[in-house]
Amino acid sequence: MKKLILSAGLVMLSFASVAQDDFRDDMLHFVNVQSGSSMDAALMQVMPMIPEANREEFKKELNAELKGMYADIVDIYIDKVGKEDLQKMLDFYETPAGKNILAKTPDVVEASMTLNQKYMMKLQPIMQKYMSN
């Protein structure tokens, strides 16, 4: 009887583990979909600064770091977002509106980066003024 209960418990635990792995995989997919276009926009600005001869090695090293960063972001999302909400977000990105937003994200990020730099130049003296008092 003890073996039967132990076996049933192990089976249930393995199903829970598989479900958690599926949730993690779905969350990683979401992070890649959501962050990928932003990273593409950032890379479009950075890539011209990298000598042609170094670009492949740069991409390889960058992708290794991004993989780690995305894994950390997945952990945050798993802690904060439920499976039902994740599925709704993934479903949205499959709609025409979601695909449209993803397609336009690189342009939005690029324009935002330029705007951010402009305002940071204006905000820096204000922050320094109040930090020094």
C-alpha angles and dihedrals in degrees: 000000000000090000091052092051091045091049092049090049092051092049091051090047091051091051090051090050092051091048090051090049090051090050090049091049091049091048091050089051090052093049091049092049094046099040100033097078091046090053090048089055092049091048091052088061096043101040096073088058092057114083111246092242091058100043100093093049089045091053092048094051093042093050091052090054093044090053089058092044092050090050089054091047089051089055090054093048092047089053094048107029129058127224093252093054091045091054091049090052092049090047090051093054088055092057122090090252092050092048090047092053091049091049092052096042096090091056092046092049092048092050091044092052091054091046091046091054090050093052095041088059088054095042097046095074090047092051092046091049092057097037093058095055 
